[in-house]
Amino acid sequence: MKARQKKAFTLTELLVIVLVIGILSSVVLPKFNKVLETRRTTEAEELLAAIRTEQEKRCTLDKPYAGYFDDLGVQKPILQ
């Protein structure tokens, strides 16, 4: 009978794969963080624009400026 040969990765091949994954993650993660930062900035700008619009509406109706989100009717931000 013929002996079956087991197919497996060598230690060198595994080390190369881990090295490639490490290099790729070191390149991709900073870009991903930049995308998240941009999204948060955009979300904050949209929230401020909504607050400004609601404050302007209150001003035209001769109401005092609101000091709390609850007074505005603007959806509260979800803190992450």
C-alpha positions, -999 to +999 in steps of 0.1 A: +000+000+000+011+035-007+015+059+023-008+089+022+010+122+021-006+148+043-008+182+028-001+210+052+015+244+054+050+248+065+060+271+093+076+294+068+045+297+047+024+305+078+048+332+089+047+348+054+009+348+055+009+364+090+034+389+078+013+399+048-019+402+069+000+424+093+013+447+066-021+449+050-038+458+083-012+484+091-021+501+058-059+497+059-066+506+096-055+542+094-076+548+063-105+531+080-101+554+110-100+584+087-133+573+072-149+570+106-136+604+116-150+620+084-184+603+091-185+616+126-176+651+115-203+650+088-229+638+114-219+666+138-222+692+110-257+679+101-268+680+137-255+716+141-273+726+109-306+711+122-301+729+155-294+762+137-326+757+116-347+750+146-333+780+165-340+803+135-376+790+134-380+798+171-365+833+165-390+840+137-419+830+161-406+853+188-397+825+211-365+825+231-336+804+220-338+768+233-311+756+256-319+719+255-325+693+228-359+685+242-370+721+235-360+718+198-375+687+185-341+677+169-333+640+172-307+635+199-273+622+186-265+585+194-232+586+213-208+558+202 
